[in-house]
């Protein structure tokens, strides 16, 4: 017998795929009431819980449980109870895994957006039902079964009702849920640590970049200078390539740069472009008011931009790029960018490049810049490592839940 058949010994093939032979096979319709509507009216003014899509994280956690008066939310909203599973109906939220297992509701009941399907478990662990709604198979098949017009596609009730699941005995369901709860707590601990590090950095940025907090050995007065004192415009003009090329863009709110490939240069009306290099300061003149400013990283070295993205090089005897990258994303600096970006209503605002170099900043000498940049950069590195670890945990969690829900990994039940 081949290796694949050996793996399937003790398993059976069904709509849900290969599952253990001792598991039941059923549809969600058989183990849950879908969109129940059996709540009893409450006196006006009674406090009830309310949940919207914005209150649910992508990993199915309720980040905020609102409290509202019953008379304000009772009409036209979806009713649910403690232990119900919520599943998003609409395309964007469903693709991101929006949905939650709800507990801790005011009076044990709540109301929510009509963009939720409500699943009430019958005879099974609600947490086990929730894990299936978060599984890759459920999300992938749900997207294939969406109905409606483009931009308004929804996950229909019949897809959920007919979705097959493998069903172990209740003790095994509970053990699977318990294992995944332990995994979730590990993820939450890392998320809390990232949040603490980010708050620590915000506090240090405020203190160190204003001079409120200084390191021993630094006593010189800080100097107020214009950006033009240490930034020099650098325009590397080239003829637009005939073939595919790498284009550089800037995210707003100081979120850095990104790159994309232009496969067909004929779609670009310009005849000339400009080359960006690593450690350039780059600004979007049309979205500077929105904080579209960044340092070019290694991935953007040599990428091309239009004339709407001026680049500048640093005089490193006066300003270190690794120091300025923290200064340029402060609220005060964003305010200055907003002031030099006049324009009409909406997003039609253009930064004055001459005024950009006249922005005044108060800075320490190079050695103190180096010390401050080292401390803040060290925290950035810690946050980056924690985020990588968090993503690794999430990937491992997805793999583990898939194996537990199909019985590929069995748990011991006392």
Secondary structure by P-SEA (a helix, b strand, c coil): ccaaaaaaccccccccccccccbbbbccccccccccccccccccccbbbbbccccccccccccbbbbbbcccccccbbbbcccbbbbbccccccccbbbbbccccccccccccccbbbbbbccccaaaaaaaaacaaaaaaaaaacccccccccccaaaaaabbbbbccaaaaaaaaaaaaaaaaaaaaaaaaaaaaaaaaaaaaacccccccccccccbbbbbbcccccbbbbbbcccccccbbbbbbbbccccbbbbbbbccccccccccccccccccccccccccccccccccccccccccccccbbbbbbccccccaaaaaaaaacaaaaaaaaaaccccccccccccaaaaaabbbbbccaaaaaaaaaaaaaaaaaaaaaaaaaaaaaaaaaaaaaaaaaccbbbbcc
